[in-house]
Amino acid sequence: MPFAIGVGGGVLGILPWLIGGGILPLQNLWASATMPEDMPFVLLPLSQYFATLLFSLLLLGGVFAGFTVHFVARRRAIAVWPAALGVLLVHVIAVLQSFAVLAGGLGLGRGGDSRAMVYFAGLLGGVVAAVLLAQLGFWMTSRRSVGVVALGVVLAAVPFSNWVSRCFLAVTGDAFPPAFLPYLAPWLPAVVVGAALVWCGVRPAWRIVVWVVGLLAVWVVPALFTAIQYGLGMRVLDGDVPEMMRASVGVFPMVLAEVWQPVIVALVIGAVGTVVRMVVERDRTPAESARIQ
């Protein structure tokens, strides 16, 4: 069962991409002229224009599996490492299949454009990092400690919003996004973080760290994702990595100054929910004592 949970979590993570058809995005360095509909099938959206989505799909596979293990472990003993292995197996298969297709299309090993190798290596390095972070996300969300699990949840809130958005786009298509999607993407992480903070609570006192990290995550991570995608998506820079980095660094503070409102929403949800929870638990304790007597 643990191994199946891991496999299921890994598949669920990349499922929105598969539902949408799994067609490799157009590549600037593709060896031959190819129409979008004729691009090959891949298990992962390998493209610099899909970098944050690619990261989110892989990370959420580990988080989904870990969260499931956490709740199963509350009812009965369950081995954790087979689930982690299941997630890793799905990711390894997806990486091997996708990069094999990409290597063939870029003409690697056949004397093609030297930039193709740099592009391939950069994508591969980023994907390997995402796979490792997915394992970290799994181990955090599979812990018995609610505080540690909540920490994993708040860190994954923004990638989860990307995952949900891709679920809708998988059905409607990128050309016809739902009208509500631009409003869902920035506010869903605030709701997720707020709910996680209510679940986490403030006792013991170290859980205040989860609150601080959660509120910072819902503010900083969207700006970071936007800045990274901005730098990677500038085709005019033609693969100039230092210039891409400078572009990302330049836009980051500007985005950061515009995306602070969800922090307030997350804080209000967390604070109000925690107070209500504490009042309910306080009222429940005397009632349970009276029933026992």
N, C-alpha and C positions, 0 to 999 in steps of 0.2 A: 504493500500500500504506500509506504513513503516514497518509493521510487516512482510510482504512478503519479503521486502528487507533484513531484518535481517535474516530470515530463509534462503533465497537464499545465502546470504553471508556466513552463517555458513556451509551450504551444500557445497558451492564452495570451502571452505577451506579444507574440508576433501575429496573432490572429487577425487584427484589423488590416494589416498589410496584405495578408493572404485573401481575405474576403474581398478586398479591392482589386484583386486580380494578380497581384505579385509581379507586375511587369516592371522590369528594370527601367529606372528613369533614363531619359536621354543623356548621353555622355558627350562632353565636349571633345574628348580625345578618342572617340570610337574609331576603329580602324576603317570602317566602311560606312557609307551613307545609309542610314536606316530610318524609316518612319517610326514614330512613337509606338504605333500599334504592332509593329514588327519586332520590337525589342524582346529579348528572351525573358523567360520566367526565372525569378530569383526569390529566395526565402527572406531576403533582407533588402531594404531600399538603399542600395549603395550609391550614394551621390553626395557631393559636398552641399548640395541644396537641400538635402534631407537629413543633415547631420543631427539635429536635435531630435527629430522623430526616430532616427535609427538608435540613438542612445536611449530614448524613452522605451522603445519596444523591448530592447534587451534588458534594461534595468527592471522593468515591471514584471518580467518573467520570474526573476528571483524574488521580488517582493510578494507577488501573488502566491507563489509556492510557500514562502516563509510564513505568511499570514495564515495560510491554511494549516500548516503544521502547528502553529501556535495554538489555534483553537481546537484542533484534534487532540493535542497534548494535554489540554485542560480536562479531558474526559478519560483518556487512557494513555498509557505509555506508548511512545512512538520513537523510533530511531530517526535521527535528524540527517545523518550523512547520506543515506540513500536518496533522500529528496534533493539534497544539494547536487548529488551526482546526476540525478535525472534532469535537473535544470541545465547543468553543464553539458550533458549529452546533446540536448536539443540545440543549444547554442553552438556547439562544435559542428554539428551537422549543418546547421544554417550557414555558418561562416564558411565552411569548406565548399558547399554547393554554390553559394553566392560569389565567392571570390574566384572559384574556378571558371564560372561564366564570365565574370568581369575580365579576368586575365586573357581569356580567349578573344573577347571582343576588343580589347585594347591592343591586341597583337603583341603581347609581351613574349619575348624570346624569339621574335621574328624580325628584329631590327627596326621596330617602330619608333615613334616619337619618344625621346628620352624623358619628356615630362610625364609620360604615362606611368613610368616606373615610380617616380616621385609621388604621383597621385595615388597609385595603388598602395604604396608603402604607407602613405599618410592615412588613408582610409583603414588599412589593416591595423595600424597602431591604435587608431581611435576605437575600432571595434573590439580589439583585445582588451583595452582599458575598460570599455563598457561591460564586457563579459565578466571581468574581475569585479567591477563594482556591483554587478548583479549578484554575484556570490556574496559580497559584503551585505547587500540589501537583504538577501535570503537569511543570512546568519543573524542579522539584527532583528528582523521581523519574526523569526522562529523562536526567539528567546522566551522563557517563561515570565520574565520581568515585563510588566506592562509599560514601565517607563522606557525601557530599551526599544520595545516594539513601537511605541508611540514616536520615539525619535526617528526610527526608520520610516514611519508613515509620513511624518512632516517633511522629511528630506525628499520623499518620493512624490509629494503632492503636485508639484508642477509637471514632472514627467507624466503623472497620471492624467492630468488635464490634456496633455498632448495625445495620450493614448485614447482618451474618450473622444476627442475631436476627430482623430483618425477613424474611429468607429463610425461616426456619422458620415465622413467623407467617403468611406468605403462603400456606403450605400448610395449616396447622392452623386459621387464623383467630384473631383477637384474643381471642375468647371461650374458646378452648381452647389456651392456650400449652403447649408441651412442659414436662414437669416439671423437666427439667434446665436450662431457659433462665435462670432466676434465678442459677444457678451459672456458666453460660457467660459471661454478660455481664461480670461483674467480672474474671474470670480470663483470658479470651482476650486482652485487651490486654497482660497481663503476659507471656504466651507469645510474642506477636508482637514485643514490644519486646525480650525476651530473645534471641530468634532473630536479630533485626536487629543487636543488639549483638555477637553472635558473628560474624556476617557482616562487620560493620564492623571489628572488632578495635580495637587501641589504637595502631597505628602507621600513619602518623605521629602524633605526640603530640596534634595538634589534634583528633583523633577522640575524645579524652576529652570534648570538648564534646558530642558526640553522646550519650555515656553519661549525662552530667548532664541534658541536655534530655530524653532518653528516660525516665529514672527520674522526673523531675519531671512529665512528661506523663502517665505512667500513674497518678500520684497526683492531680495537680491537675485534669486535664481531666474525669475522671468527676465530681468534686465541682462543677466549673464547669457542666457539662451539667445536673446535678441541680438546682443552684441556679437556673439560667436557666429550666429547665422548670417549677420550682416557682413562680417569680414569674409567668411567662406563663400558667400553668394555673390561677391563682386567679381564678375567675369572680366571686367576691364583690367583688373590687376594681373590677369593671366598667370596665376599660380605664384605670384611674388609673395612668399610667406611673410617676410618682415613687414611688407606693406599691409597685408591682411591683418596682421596682429596690431599694427598701428591704427588701422581703421576700426577694429573692434574695441581697442582701448579708448579711442576717441569718442565713440558713440555710447559707451557704457554709462558714464556719469549722466549723460543727457536722458537716457532711458530710465535710469535709476530715479531721477527727479520726477518722472511722470507716473511711476507705478506703485506709489506708496499707499494708495487708498485701500487695497485689499488687506493690508496689515491691520487697519482699523477694524475691518469687518471680522477678521480672524480673532483679534483680541476681544471684541465684544462678544462674539459667539463663545469663545473659551471662558471668559470671565462670568458671563451670565449663566452659562450652562454649568459651570463649576459651583457657583453659589446655589443654584437650584438643586444640584445633586447633593451638596452638603446638607441643605435643609431637609431634603427627603430622607437622607440616611439618618439624620439626627432624630427626625420624627419616628422613623421606623424602629429605632433601637428601644425606646421606652415601650412601644406597642408590643414588640417581640418579648421583652422582659415580663410585661404583664400577662401575656399569653402563657409563658412558661410557669409563672406562679399560680 
